[in-house]
Amino acid sequence: MNPYQQRKRWKYSLLAFAVVIASGSLFYTGYLVKSIKKAERTRAEMWALSIKQITSSDDNDFLNYVFTVRDSLTVPAIIVDDKAEFITTKGLDSTKTYIKIPDVPGVKTKKTYDPEYFKAVLESMKAQHEPIRLKVFGANWYVYYEDSFVLTQLKVFPYIQLSVIAIFLLVAYTAFNTSRKSEQNQVWVGLAKETAHQLGTPISSLMAWVELMKEKFNAEDDPLIAEMENDIKRLEIVADRFSKIGSKPVMEEYPVYDVIKDFVDYFKIRVSNKINFEIHGNPYLRAGLNIPLFDWVLENLLKNAVNAIENTGNIKVEISGSKTKKQVYIDITDTGKGIPRSKFDTVFQPGYTTRKRGWGLGLSLTKRMVENYHDGQIFVKDSELGKGTTFRIVLKSLTHDIPTTV
């Protein structure tokens, strides 16, 4: 089983564990809620019966018993008749239950229910439970009551518990993922530095062989020898890239147009002459660049463009800028086979490739170098199947008092 399958299985196991915990928590809490709800219903029914007996009984001993039962209900309750007129209440807020009516000559001060408060509490109780129906003096009375504080808290407890579990799993997964990535990064950094070290010896040998060829064949001005030297310099740059992986790259201010033109001039003579290269744009735009890394970005994008063109085609690089946003835009357009819109984000994921022998790391590394090291952005600006693709790089402009195009 490869590491990707192991990671996928570990994720599914973690998800299954979370589902089991969540299901068990919801089931048990639901059982407790039903049990407490049933007990509170029984107490409310006993209280309702006690009120009925109080209303219809003259037996003082029985009334004493009934009052004892009545006081066993610990939640607020209201009894109303068919017309929703209150009969009696229990446990309501005494500061809101009554309002005073000013004295009227010949009439004693009276108290009555605050209708707004009474209506709000009654509606709340109606939403929580079906009423308990009583038949008193031939009339229908309805008993409403509220859930207890414990029951109310218990209803929301599963969601709090699930939130805590979710946060715990998220933290655990993040910590595990960070640790694993850290280990992988250390391995890759070590491998990259070792690769740079191993490249050093053959590069030095090639440089010596080239100098020997110059002397032996008197080929100081031979264009083939010059291109061989360019390739050796390129190998030195690649080795330097690998040696500096894991270190913070040094950024310097450069004219973007000149940097791109230098690389395109080197690159285009090493691919098919059936592909035409164009560079357009403002030559004064400047940005903070690390040349070895930025050349790597251009190399990956141009190689992808070349691979997308099956026979003949064009690759155009346009450089523009925005004065208001202080940004430099680099658009690389090819006339290749295009990318489906659904794959615009997927192409930057590690492992994604349309080539049989590709590793699918080029655009992933490109995105990392642009965003992490150059503090910029890269995305598929536009693409149409059979017509071509445009990638856009956005960098911070360091241009001062130079006219830019928008």
DAURQUI-V870073 format. One record per residue. N is the residue number from 1. PHI is phi in whole degrees, -180 to 180 (999 if undefined). Layout:
# DAURQUI-V870073
n=(N	N)
phi=(PHI	PHI)
This chain:
# DAURQUI-V870073
n=(1	2	3	4	5	6	7	8	9	10	11	12	13	14	15	16	17	18	19	20	21	22	23	24	25	26	27	28	29	30	31	32	33	34	35	36	37	38	39	40	41	42	43	44	45	46	47	48	49	50	51	52	53	54	55	56	57	58	59	60	61	62	63	64	65	66	67	68	69	70	71	72	73	74	75	76	77	78	79	80	81	82	83	84	85	86	87	88	89	90	91	92	93	94	95	96	97	98	99	100	101	102	103	104	105	106	107	108	109	110	111	112	113	114	115	116	117	118	119	120	121	122	123	124	125	126	127	128	129	130	131	132	133	134	135	136	137	138	139	140	141	142	143	144	145	146	147	148	149	150	151	152	153	154	155	156	157	158	159	160	161	162	163	164	165	166	167	168	169	170	171	172	173	174	175	176	177	178	179	180	181	182	183	184	185	186	187	188	189	190	191	192	193	194	195	196	197	198	199	200	201	202	203	204	205	206	207	208	209	210	211	212	213	214	215	216	217	218	219	220	221	222	223	224	225	226	227	228	229	230	231	232	233	234	235	236	237	238	239	240	241	242	243	244	245	246	247	248	249	250	251	252	253	254	255	256	257	258	259	260	261	262	263	264	265	266	267	268	269	270	271	272	273	274	275	276	277	278	279	280	281	282	283	284	285	286	287	288	289	290	291	292	293	294	295	296	297	298	299	300	301	302	303	304	305	306	307	308	309	310	311	312	313	314	315	316	317	318	319	320	321	322	323	324	325	326	327	328	329	330	331	332	333	334	335	336	337	338	339	340	341	342	343	344	345	346	347	348	349	350	351	352	353	354	355	356	357	358	359	360	361	362	363	364	365	366	367	368	369	370	371	372	373	374	375	376	377	378	379	380	381	382	383	384	385	386	387	388	389	390	391	392	393	394	395	396	397	398	399	400	401	402	403	404	405	406)
phi=(999	-79	-59	-67	-68	-62	-63	-64	-65	-64	-63	-65	-64	-64	-66	-64	-61	-65	-65	-62	-63	-64	-64	-62	-64	-65	-64	-69	-65	-61	-63	-64	-61	-64	-64	-67	-63	-65	-65	-67	-64	-63	-62	-65	-66	-63	-65	-63	-65	-65	-64	-62	-68	-61	-67	-109	-114	-112	-79	-64	-63	-67	-65	-59	-67	-64	-63	-64	-66	-60	-74	-74	-79	-106	-115	-62	-147	-138	-115	-128	-97	-61	-95	65	-84	-71	-100	-160	-139	-149	76	-78	-67	-66	-78	-115	-69	-118	-127	-87	-99	-56	-60	-117	-52	85	-124	-73	-63	-124	-126	-147	-75	-70	-61	-68	-65	-60	-65	-64	-67	-64	-63	-63	-67	-61	-72	-91	-145	-73	-72	-93	-95	-123	-110	-128	53	78	-108	-94	-113	-126	-105	-115	-148	-98	-68	-72	-61	-63	-66	-62	-67	-67	-66	-92	-58	-57	-70	-65	-63	-64	-64	-63	-63	-62	-64	-62	-65	-64	-64	-62	-65	-63	-63	-64	-65	-64	-62	-66	-65	-62	-64	-62	-62	-63	-65	-66	-63	-63	-65	-65	-66	-67	-62	-61	-64	-68	-72	-58	-65	-64	-66	-62	-65	-62	-61	-67	-63	-63	-63	-65	-64	-60	-72	-72	-106	51	-112	-60	-105	-70	-63	-68	-63	-61	-71	-62	-65	-63	-68	-65	-61	-64	-63	-64	-64	-62	-62	-65	-59	-65	-69	-99	-64	98	-104	-76	-71	-89	-103	-133	-85	-139	-71	-63	-60	-65	-63	-68	-63	-59	-73	-62	-62	-72	-74	-69	-82	-108	-126	-59	-75	-82	-104	-99	-110	-132	-131	-132	143	-76	-77	-97	-71	-125	-153	-79	-134	-108	-56	-58	-73	-70	-62	-64	-59	-63	-61	-63	-69	-70	-64	-62	-64	-63	-66	-77	-92	-76	-136	-106	177	-124	-127	-120	-114	-118	-116	-141	-153	-122	-70	-71	-88	55	-133	-111	-112	-121	-106	-111	-117	-121	-109	-87	-80	85	-127	-61	-58	-68	-105	-57	-89	-64	-62	-92	-83	-60	96	-81	-156	-106	-97	-67	-110	-85	-92	74	-112	-58	-71	-64	-65	-59	-61	-65	-68	-72	-82	-81	-99	-105	53	-121	-137	-144	-161	-81	-73	-163	-162	-141	-58	84	-121	136	-138	-123	-97	-118	-109	-117	-124	-75	-81	-112	-74	-122	55	-118	-61	-121	-95	-105)
